[in-house]
Amino acid sequence: MDKIELKPAYSTVEIPGKCLKCLAEQEYGDCLRKLLRGEEGKKELEERFEALLSLLNSSELAKLRDETERYLADGKEVKLMIKMVDGKPKYKVKAD
């Protein structure tokens, strides 16, 4: 599975943003719909689904959301990268 990148952003008058949890929930829902429709690349979708579900159920989610929001408050662009390593998700926050 390729890494998953979630890019949270603050909402402004012109641009609607989403927090990390909202993005993960949205991606999770999209993945579930694709799986239920039986779309191509089922193994890849299953791995993506499992990684997103892991994040949503993780005790680290609140800490990761707080971290990304601190970077956003400083005016930085942020992304959370999720990669499965030995069947377990690894999270990395990157700010530019």
C-alpha positions, 0 to 999 in steps of 0.5 A: 500500500502506498502511504496515505496523506491527509492535509488538514486546513483551517476554514476561511470565508473562501475555503472550507477546511477540515480537521485531521479527524474529519479528513480521516472520517471522510477518507474512511467513508470513501474507501468503504463505499468503494469496497462495497461497490467492488471497485478495482484494486480491492487489496489496496482499498482494504489496506487503506480502509484498515489504516484509516480505521486504525487511525480513527480508533487510535489513542494517538488521534487526539495528540496528532490532531492537536499537533497538526492544529498547532502547525496550522495556527502558526500558518504552516501547511501540514500533512499526516502521512500514514504507512503500514509497516509490518501490519501496523500503522505508522504516523508522521506529521510533516509541516512546511 
